[in-house]
């Protein structure tokens, strides 16, 4: 995964000069999948866990 570089003093100066702003964005990962929203990651994790449990119980029957 490539991450953004940290802004240097020069970068910050240029951002100020041009009125450029930024914000940090959270990214969530679950089992190799990438999610922009925590709710989506949780929903997939729950779905995955439920599917795993139902597969395990079906194989023991």
C-alpha positions as a Python dict, from the first residue, in 0.01 Angstrom:
ca = {
    (1, 'X'): (0, 0, 0),
    (2, 'X'): (139, 338, -100),
    (3, 'X'): (92, 612, 154),
    (4, 'X'): (94, 986, 95),
    (5, 'X'): (419, 1149, 190),
    (6, 'X'): (430, 1381, 487),
    (7, 'X'): (400, 1746, 386),
    (8, 'X'): (733, 1924, 398),
    (9, 'X'): (778, 2284, 511),
    (10, 'X'): (789, 2380, 143),
    (11, 'X'): (466, 2189, 78),
    (12, 'X'): (296, 2366, 369),
    (13, 'X'): (420, 2704, 244),
    (14, 'X'): (284, 2635, -105),
    (15, 'X'): (-46, 2514, 39),
    (16, 'X'): (-78, 2836, 235),
    (17, 'X'): (18, 3046, -67),
    (18, 'X'): (-244, 2884, -291),
    (19, 'X'): (-514, 2828, -28),
    (20, 'X'): (-490, 2450, -55),
    (21, 'X'): (-637, 2249, 233),
    (22, 'X'): (-644, 1880, 313),
    (23, 'X'): (-797, 1635, 554),
    (24, 'X'): (-703, 1289, 669),
    (25, 'X'): (-921, 1004, 554),
    (26, 'X'): (-967, 682, 748),
    (27, 'X'): (-948, 359, 554),
    (28, 'X'): (-1054, 29, 709),
    (29, 'X'): (-921, -316, 614),
    (30, 'X'): (-1072, -658, 676),
    (31, 'X'): (-944, -983, 525),
    (32, 'X'): (-772, -812, 235),
    (33, 'X'): (-1064, -586, 152),
    (34, 'X'): (-1048, -209, 182),
    (35, 'X'): (-1339, 3, 303),
    (36, 'X'): (-1394, 378, 318),
    (37, 'X'): (-1670, 338, 577),
    (38, 'X'): (-1640, 154, 908),
    (39, 'X'): (-2003, 42, 879),
    (40, 'X'): (-1924, -138, 553),
    (41, 'X'): (-1624, -317, 707),
    (42, 'X'): (-1832, -427, 1007),
    (43, 'X'): (-2119, -541, 786),
    (44, 'X'): (-1884, -753, 575),
    (45, 'X'): (-1710, -896, 883),
    (46, 'X'): (-2045, -995, 1035),
    (47, 'X'): (-2161, -1146, 708),
    (48, 'X'): (-1833, -1335, 673),
    (49, 'X'): (-1850, -1464, 1030),
    (50, 'X'): (-2213, -1574, 990),
    (51, 'X'): (-2127, -1753, 666),
    (52, 'X'): (-1829, -1926, 831),
    (53, 'X'): (-2043, -2041, 1125),
    (54, 'X'): (-2321, -2173, 900),
    (55, 'X'): (-2067, -2359, 683),
    (56, 'X'): (-1905, -2513, 991),
    (57, 'X'): (-2238, -2629, 1137),
    (58, 'X'): (-2347, -2773, 802),
    (59, 'X'): (-2028, -2975, 775),
    (60, 'X'): (-2079, -3130, 1121),
    (61, 'X'): (-2429, -3250, 1043),
}
